[in-house]
Amino acid sequence: MNFDADIAAWPRWRDELRQYWSDDYPRFRHVAKVAIAATLAMGLCMRLELRGPGTAMVSCVVVMMFQQSGMVIARGFYRGLGMVCGSVAGLVLVSLFSQASWLFLFVLAAWIGLCVFGSSYFRNFQSYGFLLTGYATAITSLPTLSNPYGVFDNLVYTISEVVIGVACASLVSALILPRRVAPDLYAASRNNLGHLFAAIHTLLGAELPKDGFGTMLDLLRERANVQSLRVGAVFEDPSIRLQNHAFIKLDTSFVDTLASAHALHQAIAQASVEANSRTMRAANELIGSLLAIVPTGIAPGASPELQVDALSAPLAGFERSLKVRVDAALKELEDEPDCQRVFIEMTGAALHGFVGNLRELCRSFVEARRADQRPWRQSVLHLITHIDSTRATSNRAAAILNGMRAAAAVLSVGAMWLASGWVGGSSALVSVAIVSALFTLAPDPVVASWQMFCGCVAGAIVGFFIAFFVFPLFDSFALLAACMAFPIVVSSYLNTFPKTATLGLGFGVFFCYTINIANPVTYHPAEFLDTAFGLSLGIAAAAVAFSTIVPLAGDWISRQYLKQIRSLVTKSARDDDLEALSHRFESGMRGFIMRIASAPAGERVDQTRLVASAFAALEVGRAMIVIRQDTARVAARLPNDWRALEHEWLDAMADVFSAATPEARDRAMRATQQAKRALPHVDLDDTPADALIAKRMRRLMHFTELMLKDDMLPLWQTSAAANGASA
């Protein structure tokens, strides 16, 4: 019986082992590649008799945090670029302030704070380049502050070691069992579009969801991940470089589609409150005819681009028939008052905008996946100067706050170092510069600080054991490489899990720093412990700075984000450059929305409310710009007092977004109603195009009125809360 039970249990164990291997094989493969790259970089540095092979190993560990080869190459490129810029800055600082230690410290703290500000203000790998520039300055300048004549040699050695580490990591990642970014990029983009289709049915279904903005926020986070993968794919796949314009257009279309879905959702929600049952039934029929066309997702197995391409024709047919459908619905409700019929007009207008954006999204999705549509050749160097090179329309106040935290941490540790005369204090200053920059990119800086500290302590303990109990036992490079590879394997394996990634990074980086493989290897326990203590102290100081300097800044940062939203809308009302205004406003709001969706948890902002406010501001800002453009087209056919009414309306809208007080909101409501009452008297029926313009202006005015009347809109709720907090 027991023998039979063992035979029956064996297939189950075999299946479990097979499942475990299939899940963890990519991790084991990546871990082995990191160990190979790090030991190869160490060997090359020792062969070339460079001073710090550990610096090259650190570069391998940091650059290979990603498993995809394109992401490793991209990170390596910006690491090298940031290290060169930071090293040059360190050379300048030592040249100017080597004999004025306190002045050197203040300038260094200000420079690192400025780089951390840039790291927070920009996004993707440009952010990483700013991060490297900051702490590379500390790495280059601090060890040679007491010997200024050695700063140039230190610069050459440091850059050489970093270049070797980056080159080894990139070559090993790209040549040994490579994992490409492009398949992950296409899979993430396909899943994101499928989730959007499912969200459309959720947002526009018969039962409106209570957490619609949470769904939109999840979709935007997925899109931010797609953008990050695209930046890495540029470095490994020529087809991605050739189609980069299509991917950028796809990102733009996605945000526009989501914004128009939000506008349609708001129109339906408002109608469900104020419209009667007949009007709601007619509006639901219009929505239902669209939902019958849009699938609930992308079917697995079949070609995604064929499925999406097949959707374009039904959407185009629906768009062409939409006017007939709306007219038929209005005819059925001809005995209803205008206040009821206007809901059908608003639903039809919102549907028209949504379907147009959805068609554009489908077209961009298909274009981005068809490699035979290549308009020109582009090099990597050309692409990296254009991809995401603009600022992320981030919150300037939050970036300044991160810069202040980093500068304060550097100043505190540096002041203790100079005041105490601690010979090894430069290691603490280097450590605080590194981790202060890294914390700005962490999802939760407080948790990351503790994980980094624990990783540093664990790395120092393991390094001490290996350096003074294992190294003396052998004298060959093969044994040295094997001994160094094992801790790096552990570090890289922890890096593959999101919850322990920072712990693994801290363990690997500070293990390489503390053990300090050099030519020749030295046996100096006191120096080792001094360096380990300095590194730990630097991490602790950075953790305290990020935990105590405006630690609960969520409400304050949210108000700063709201100020930036209102500033963008206010400029759309008052900017005289109408030709470039639409593109500038929409691109700024799209970047802002993506920045909010990927905001780190440490900022403690209410992302759902802010994204909802940004969507509302995007639609209102668009309405203001379109009305201004339409006024310029048919100015001669509008009432004589229209210009005065328009200026009054624009000023009132600018005031309500700049101040967001109840009085400003009431004034904006009155100005909107006055302008809307003036438009029905316009007689442009003899020119169909002009008649459509006037009709569109009336719809946009009514849409603006609905936005102003909506007390549940997070823009007004958050504004009221902010005003109450300031009072």
Protein Blocks (a to p, Z undefined) as FASTA:
>chain_A
ZZmmmmmmmmmmmmmmmmmmmmmmmmmmmmmmmmmmmmmmmmmmmmnopablmlmmmmmm
mmmmpfbfklmmmmmmmmmmmmmmmmmmmmmmmmmmmmmmklmmmmmmmmmmmmmmmmmm
mgcjllmmmmmmmmmmmmmmmmmmmmmmlmmmmmmmmmmmmmmmmmmmmmmmmmnopacf
klmmmmmmmmmmmmmmmmmmmmmmmbdcfklmlmmmmmmmmmmmmmmmmmmmmmmmmklm
mmmmmmmmmmmmmmmmmmmmmmmmmmmmmmmmmmcfklmmmmmmmmmmmmmmpccbdceh
iafklmmmmmmmmmmmmmmmmmmmmmmmmmmmmmpcfklmmmmmmmmmmmmmmmmmmmmm
mmmmmmmmmmklcfbdcdfklmmmmgopacehiafklmmmmmmmmmmmmmmmmmmmmmno
paklmmmmmmmmmmmmmmmmpmblmlmmmmmmmmmmmmmmmmmmmmmmmmmmpccfklmm
mmmmmmmmmmmmmmmpmklmmmmmmmmmmmmmmnopaddddddfklmmmmmmmmmmmmmm
mmmmmmmnopblmlmmmmmmmmmmmmmmmmmmmmmblmlmmmmmmmmmmmmmmmmmmpcf
klopafklmmmmmmmmmmmmmmmmmmmmmmmmmmmmmcfklmmmmmmmmmmmmmmmmnop
aklmmmmmmmmmmmmmmmmmpccklpmklmmmmmmmmmmmmmmmmmmmmmklmklmmmmm
mmmmmZZ
